[in-house]
Amino acid sequence: MVTSSQRPDSSVTPPVLDQSARSGNTGFVTAVRGSVVDVSFTSGLPAIRNILRTGKDGRIVIEVMSHLDEEHVRGIALTPTQGLARGMVAHDTDGPLMAPVGPGLLSRMFDVFGNALDQEGEVRDVSLRSVHNPPPSLSRRSTRTEIFETGIKVIDVLLPLERGGKAGLFGGAGVGKTVLLTEMIHNMIGHHEGVSLFCGIGERCREGEELYREMKDAGVLPNMVMVFGQMNEPPGSRFRVGHAALTMAEYFRDDERRDVLLLIDNIFRFIQAGSEISGMMGQMPSRLGYQPSMGTELSQLQERIANTDTGSITSIQAVYVPADDFTDPAAVHTFSHLSASIVLSRKRAGEGFYPAVDPLESNSKMATPGVVGQRHYSVARQVRQTLAQYEDLKDIIAMLGLEQLAQEDRLVVNRARRLERFLTQPFFTTEQFTGLQGAFVSLDAALEGCERILDDEFKDYPESALYMIGEVDQAKDKVAGSKEQEDRDGNAS
């Protein structure tokens, strides 16, 4: 897909349809500073967000960001600017960046300009649409609330996701955001009848290539679209790839009336690209060096993800947290847009609890009796309470030992440790690394397992029996299997 031997020259942007229509308005490049380009026009300035084309065959694409005076505009190049020089002619296309939309998108992989990256030939049956669209009006939005089941125990029980809502996977580097996102794609493809759209913003091209291959092998590409703005591309390209992906998602929701699952990896890279552009444009930085317009830019993207009377866009977004600091402005601004926040903990990952979800730091607005039902709410509350009590007792255990605890507290610790292990789960996407067969666990089975552990049914079972299993009855099979193995070993000796 995106290796240097396969990928087309990044400075060449042959569009899927002709995006280079010119208004006849031409100017001349007056300054080039990296990705920042100043252009002089004498016959009227192009509008903000208009696309300019310059260089050989119009290969260099510039988006107008500001008007400097009556004759000069300043823009950000969405492509590399090698070879661009003062005095070159720039043509105004008299329109913004366009994204392809249509049935021909399915099973294909694109960049921000709508170029196919999958070496599968020409893209057919598509038209072009501006990437800048307003969010749906309040009168069009749906008020229906429905749970989106993922098959992952810790999420379905403690942090239920909303169909048509926005969920964030928060965590630092290397705690499993992309693995969890990939597992959700795998689990949902079989149960989700709409379109899945994966948007990679500023992430590793290796991950994109692996995801494409996995989805192709699983036979689910016919209902998927992938859009990538890789980390080696200019910040302008990374900043706009999210808008291009959303435009495609809106087509499937509004025109084809289908439900869309939009997966974004990583929304922090969108904020980071905006910060780079802001710095290059000479804007005064805000707190911790972020752009002063961060809240506005993020809102313009997030508010377009919504349920309407024609369909829904359910979004799951990975959010990198710089230095594991959840007070970072990027994390704080993203939190405010989400209906569920799934926080991944480096401490839990270090202890071997995968997925490394911190159940006490994570939360979901769906976890109320009116939405999930009284039984689900009660079980989730008891699980949280038990884990919170265990967290409080850890200091005492570290100082005095488990034996010094009261009998009731020992029972709490016993339940909590078994719950922690039961809420781990083998993933389909990691089978080749762990050797464990992946498990999809229904919500009812997950709730039943938690109830039985809270009722002390498994208090005499070893903790390891509940580690990395699917449904709770597999713990009994695990114990029975280990006893048989011990008997065989004893007879052999």
Secondary structure, 3 states (H helix, E strand, C coil): CCCCCCCCCCCCCCCCCCCCCCCCCEEEEEEEECCEEEEEECCCCCCCCCEEEECHHHCEEEEEEEECCCCEEEEEECCCCCCCCCCCEEEECCCCCEEEECHHHCCCEECCCCCECCCCCCCCCCEEEECCCCCCCHHHECCCCCEECCCCHHHHHHCCEECCCEEEEEECCCCCHHHHHHHHHHHHHHHCCCEEEEEEECCCHHHHHHHHHHHHHCCCHHHEEEEEECCCCCHHHHHHHHHHHHHHHHHHHHCCCCCEEEEEECHHHHHHHHHHHHHHCCCCCCHHHCCCCHHHHHHHHHCCCCEECCCEEEEEEEEECHHHCCCCHHHHHHHCCCCEEEEECHHHHHCCCCCCECCCCCEECCCCHHHHCHHHHHHHHHHHHHHHHHHHHHHHHHHHCHHHCCHHHHHHHHHHHHHHHHCCCCCHHHHHHHCCCCCCCCHHHHHHHHHHHHCCCCCCCCHHHHCCCCCCCHHHHHHHHHHHHHHHHHHHC
